[in-house]
Amino acid sequence: MDKPEMTEGGSQRVEVGDRRAIYMGAGAFVMGIPARDITVEEWDAMPPETQTAIAQCGLYTIYPSFSKE
């Protein structure tokens, strides 16, 4: 997995690529949700309740899906 780059001021620059949710939890986790980056394909296969839990738990940065067309 790529390490985030630090930008001036200390914020992280993350290359999203094919990832939908970037894990920022530093070891924290929610039972039943992977403690790692989640790909677009994995995200699309998850039930809406799980997507909502990931979006609201504060352990991930969620990125919009982009068409690969």
Chimera marker file (.cmm) of the C-alpha trace (Angstrom):
<marker_set name="trace">
<marker id="1" x="0.000" y="0.000" z="0.000" r="1" g="1" b="0" radius="0.5"/>
<marker id="2" x="1.250" y="3.480" z="-0.819" r="1" g="1" b="0" radius="0.5"/>
<marker id="3" x="2.227" y="5.671" z="2.096" r="1" g="1" b="0" radius="0.5"/>
<marker id="4" x="0.564" y="9.084" z="2.162" r="1" g="1" b="0" radius="0.5"/>
<marker id="5" x="2.856" y="11.994" z="1.386" r="1" g="1" b="0" radius="0.5"/>
<marker id="6" x="3.039" y="14.862" z="3.834" r="1" g="1" b="0" radius="0.5"/>
<marker id="7" x="2.380" y="18.283" z="2.383" r="1" g="1" b="0" radius="0.5"/>
<marker id="8" x="3.536" y="21.614" z="3.730" r="1" g="1" b="0" radius="0.5"/>
<marker id="9" x="1.539" y="22.275" z="6.862" r="1" g="1" b="0" radius="0.5"/>
<marker id="10" x="1.387" y="18.585" z="7.828" r="1" g="1" b="0" radius="0.5"/>
<marker id="11" x="-1.681" y="17.454" z="5.900" r="1" g="1" b="0" radius="0.5"/>
<marker id="12" x="-1.565" y="14.192" z="3.984" r="1" g="1" b="0" radius="0.5"/>
<marker id="13" x="-1.715" y="13.865" z="0.201" r="1" g="1" b="0" radius="0.5"/>
<marker id="14" x="-3.202" y="10.482" z="-0.775" r="1" g="1" b="0" radius="0.5"/>
<marker id="15" x="-3.296" y="9.014" z="-4.274" r="1" g="1" b="0" radius="0.5"/>
<marker id="16" x="-6.808" y="7.557" z="-4.489" r="1" g="1" b="0" radius="0.5"/>
<marker id="17" x="-6.456" y="5.352" z="-7.601" r="1" g="1" b="0" radius="0.5"/>
<marker id="18" x="-9.041" y="2.578" z="-7.444" r="1" g="1" b="0" radius="0.5"/>
<marker id="19" x="-9.787" y="3.118" z="-3.753" r="1" g="1" b="0" radius="0.5"/>
<marker id="20" x="-13.148" y="4.430" z="-2.546" r="1" g="1" b="0" radius="0.5"/>
<marker id="21" x="-12.412" y="4.757" z="1.182" r="1" g="1" b="0" radius="0.5"/>
<marker id="22" x="-8.959" y="5.483" z="2.591" r="1" g="1" b="0" radius="0.5"/>
<marker id="23" x="-8.356" y="4.054" z="6.068" r="1" g="1" b="0" radius="0.5"/>
<marker id="24" x="-7.030" y="6.676" z="8.475" r="1" g="1" b="0" radius="0.5"/>
<marker id="25" x="-7.827" y="4.870" z="11.739" r="1" g="1" b="0" radius="0.5"/>
<marker id="26" x="-4.257" y="4.118" z="12.937" r="1" g="1" b="0" radius="0.5"/>
<marker id="27" x="-5.229" y="0.687" z="14.252" r="1" g="1" b="0" radius="0.5"/>
<marker id="28" x="-8.753" y="1.500" z="15.426" r="1" g="1" b="0" radius="0.5"/>
<marker id="29" x="-11.537" y="-0.523" z="13.834" r="1" g="1" b="0" radius="0.5"/>
<marker id="30" x="-15.250" y="-1.266" z="13.739" r="1" g="1" b="0" radius="0.5"/>
<marker id="31" x="-16.183" y="-4.965" z="14.022" r="1" g="1" b="0" radius="0.5"/>
<marker id="32" x="-17.040" y="-6.379" z="10.607" r="1" g="1" b="0" radius="0.5"/>
<marker id="33" x="-15.394" y="-3.567" z="8.622" r="1" g="1" b="0" radius="0.5"/>
<marker id="34" x="-11.860" y="-4.020" z="7.248" r="1" g="1" b="0" radius="0.5"/>
<marker id="35" x="-9.208" y="-1.829" z="8.914" r="1" g="1" b="0" radius="0.5"/>
<marker id="36" x="-7.615" y="-0.954" z="5.548" r="1" g="1" b="0" radius="0.5"/>
<marker id="37" x="-8.357" y="0.970" z="2.365" r="1" g="1" b="0" radius="0.5"/>
<marker id="38" x="-11.510" y="-0.193" z="0.577" r="1" g="1" b="0" radius="0.5"/>
<marker id="39" x="-11.591" y="-0.463" z="-3.208" r="1" g="1" b="0" radius="0.5"/>
<marker id="40" x="-14.427" y="0.759" z="-5.404" r="1" g="1" b="0" radius="0.5"/>
<marker id="41" x="-15.393" y="-2.851" z="-6.148" r="1" g="1" b="0" radius="0.5"/>
<marker id="42" x="-15.499" y="-3.755" z="-2.438" r="1" g="1" b="0" radius="0.5"/>
<marker id="43" x="-17.510" y="-0.625" z="-1.662" r="1" g="1" b="0" radius="0.5"/>
<marker id="44" x="-20.054" y="-1.377" z="-4.386" r="1" g="1" b="0" radius="0.5"/>
<marker id="45" x="-20.496" y="-4.936" z="-3.026" r="1" g="1" b="0" radius="0.5"/>
<marker id="46" x="-21.237" y="-3.726" z="0.535" r="1" g="1" b="0" radius="0.5"/>
<marker id="47" x="-24.786" y="-3.279" z="1.795" r="1" g="1" b="0" radius="0.5"/>
<marker id="48" x="-25.907" y="0.354" z="2.243" r="1" g="1" b="0" radius="0.5"/>
<marker id="49" x="-25.888" y="-0.061" z="6.046" r="1" g="1" b="0" radius="0.5"/>
<marker id="50" x="-22.179" y="-0.967" z="5.991" r="1" g="1" b="0" radius="0.5"/>
<marker id="51" x="-21.377" y="1.944" z="3.666" r="1" g="1" b="0" radius="0.5"/>
<marker id="52" x="-23.171" y="4.284" z="6.080" r="1" g="1" b="0" radius="0.5"/>
<marker id="53" x="-21.272" y="2.860" z="9.073" r="1" g="1" b="0" radius="0.5"/>
<marker id="54" x="-17.951" y="3.386" z="7.268" r="1" g="1" b="0" radius="0.5"/>
<marker id="55" x="-18.883" y="6.937" z="6.276" r="1" g="1" b="0" radius="0.5"/>
<marker id="56" x="-19.938" y="7.870" z="9.815" r="1" g="1" b="0" radius="0.5"/>
<marker id="57" x="-17.322" y="6.110" z="11.982" r="1" g="1" b="0" radius="0.5"/>
<marker id="58" x="-14.576" y="8.701" z="11.365" r="1" g="1" b="0" radius="0.5"/>
<marker id="59" x="-11.901" y="6.116" z="10.531" r="1" g="1" b="0" radius="0.5"/>
<marker id="60" x="-12.025" y="6.591" z="6.757" r="1" g="1" b="0" radius="0.5"/>
<marker id="61" x="-11.865" y="9.395" z="4.242" r="1" g="1" b="0" radius="0.5"/>
<marker id="62" x="-14.535" y="8.688" z="1.624" r="1" g="1" b="0" radius="0.5"/>
<marker id="63" x="-13.977" y="9.682" z="-1.992" r="1" g="1" b="0" radius="0.5"/>
<marker id="64" x="-16.637" y="9.927" z="-4.702" r="1" g="1" b="0" radius="0.5"/>
<marker id="65" x="-16.709" y="7.228" z="-7.349" r="1" g="1" b="0" radius="0.5"/>
<marker id="66" x="-15.383" y="8.247" z="-10.722" r="1" g="1" b="0" radius="0.5"/>
<marker id="67" x="-16.396" y="6.604" z="-13.962" r="1" g="1" b="0" radius="0.5"/>
<marker id="68" x="-13.556" y="4.681" z="-15.621" r="1" g="1" b="0" radius="0.5"/>
<marker id="69" x="-15.054" y="5.270" z="-19.088" r="1" g="1" b="0" radius="0.5"/>
<link id1="1" id2="2" r="1" g="1" b="0" radius="0.2"/>
<link id1="2" id2="3" r="1" g="1" b="0" radius="0.2"/>
<link id1="3" id2="4" r="1" g="1" b="0" radius="0.2"/>
<link id1="4" id2="5" r="1" g="1" b="0" radius="0.2"/>
<link id1="5" id2="6" r="1" g="1" b="0" radius="0.2"/>
<link id1="6" id2="7" r="1" g="1" b="0" radius="0.2"/>
<link id1="7" id2="8" r="1" g="1" b="0" radius="0.2"/>
<link id1="8" id2="9" r="1" g="1" b="0" radius="0.2"/>
<link id1="9" id2="10" r="1" g="1" b="0" radius="0.2"/>
<link id1="10" id2="11" r="1" g="1" b="0" radius="0.2"/>
<link id1="11" id2="12" r="1" g="1" b="0" radius="0.2"/>
<link id1="12" id2="13" r="1" g="1" b="0" radius="0.2"/>
<link id1="13" id2="14" r="1" g="1" b="0" radius="0.2"/>
<link id1="14" id2="15" r="1" g="1" b="0" radius="0.2"/>
<link id1="15" id2="16" r="1" g="1" b="0" radius="0.2"/>
<link id1="16" id2="17" r="1" g="1" b="0" radius="0.2"/>
<link id1="17" id2="18" r="1" g="1" b="0" radius="0.2"/>
<link id1="18" id2="19" r="1" g="1" b="0" radius="0.2"/>
<link id1="19" id2="20" r="1" g="1" b="0" radius="0.2"/>
<link id1="20" id2="21" r="1" g="1" b="0" radius="0.2"/>
<link id1="21" id2="22" r="1" g="1" b="0" radius="0.2"/>
<link id1="22" id2="23" r="1" g="1" b="0" radius="0.2"/>
<link id1="23" id2="24" r="1" g="1" b="0" radius="0.2"/>
<link id1="24" id2="25" r="1" g="1" b="0" radius="0.2"/>
<link id1="25" id2="26" r="1" g="1" b="0" radius="0.2"/>
<link id1="26" id2="27" r="1" g="1" b="0" radius="0.2"/>
<link id1="27" id2="28" r="1" g="1" b="0" radius="0.2"/>
<link id1="28" id2="29" r="1" g="1" b="0" radius="0.2"/>
<link id1="29" id2="30" r="1" g="1" b="0" radius="0.2"/>
<link id1="30" id2="31" r="1" g="1" b="0" radius="0.2"/>
<link id1="31" id2="32" r="1" g="1" b="0" radius="0.2"/>
<link id1="32" id2="33" r="1" g="1" b="0" radius="0.2"/>
<link id1="33" id2="34" r="1" g="1" b="0" radius="0.2"/>
<link id1="34" id2="35" r="1" g="1" b="0" radius="0.2"/>
<link id1="35" id2="36" r="1" g="1" b="0" radius="0.2"/>
<link id1="36" id2="37" r="1" g="1" b="0" radius="0.2"/>
<link id1="37" id2="38" r="1" g="1" b="0" radius="0.2"/>
<link id1="38" id2="39" r="1" g="1" b="0" radius="0.2"/>
<link id1="39" id2="40" r="1" g="1" b="0" radius="0.2"/>
<link id1="40" id2="41" r="1" g="1" b="0" radius="0.2"/>
<link id1="41" id2="42" r="1" g="1" b="0" radius="0.2"/>
<link id1="42" id2="43" r="1" g="1" b="0" radius="0.2"/>
<link id1="43" id2="44" r="1" g="1" b="0" radius="0.2"/>
<link id1="44" id2="45" r="1" g="1" b="0" radius="0.2"/>
<link id1="45" id2="46" r="1" g="1" b="0" radius="0.2"/>
<link id1="46" id2="47" r="1" g="1" b="0" radius="0.2"/>
<link id1="47" id2="48" r="1" g="1" b="0" radius="0.2"/>
<link id1="48" id2="49" r="1" g="1" b="0" radius="0.2"/>
<link id1="49" id2="50" r="1" g="1" b="0" radius="0.2"/>
<link id1="50" id2="51" r="1" g="1" b="0" radius="0.2"/>
<link id1="51" id2="52" r="1" g="1" b="0" radius="0.2"/>
<link id1="52" id2="53" r="1" g="1" b="0" radius="0.2"/>
<link id1="53" id2="54" r="1" g="1" b="0" radius="0.2"/>
<link id1="54" id2="55" r="1" g="1" b="0" radius="0.2"/>
<link id1="55" id2="56" r="1" g="1" b="0" radius="0.2"/>
<link id1="56" id2="57" r="1" g="1" b="0" radius="0.2"/>
<link id1="57" id2="58" r="1" g="1" b="0" radius="0.2"/>
<link id1="58" id2="59" r="1" g="1" b="0" radius="0.2"/>
<link id1="59" id2="60" r="1" g="1" b="0" radius="0.2"/>
<link id1="60" id2="61" r="1" g="1" b="0" radius="0.2"/>
<link id1="61" id2="62" r="1" g="1" b="0" radius="0.2"/>
<link id1="62" id2="63" r="1" g="1" b="0" radius="0.2"/>
<link id1="63" id2="64" r="1" g="1" b="0" radius="0.2"/>
<link id1="64" id2="65" r="1" g="1" b="0" radius="0.2"/>
<link id1="65" id2="66" r="1" g="1" b="0" radius="0.2"/>
<link id1="66" id2="67" r="1" g="1" b="0" radius="0.2"/>
<link id1="67" id2="68" r="1" g="1" b="0" radius="0.2"/>
<link id1="68" id2="69" r="1" g="1" b="0" radius="0.2"/>
</marker_set>
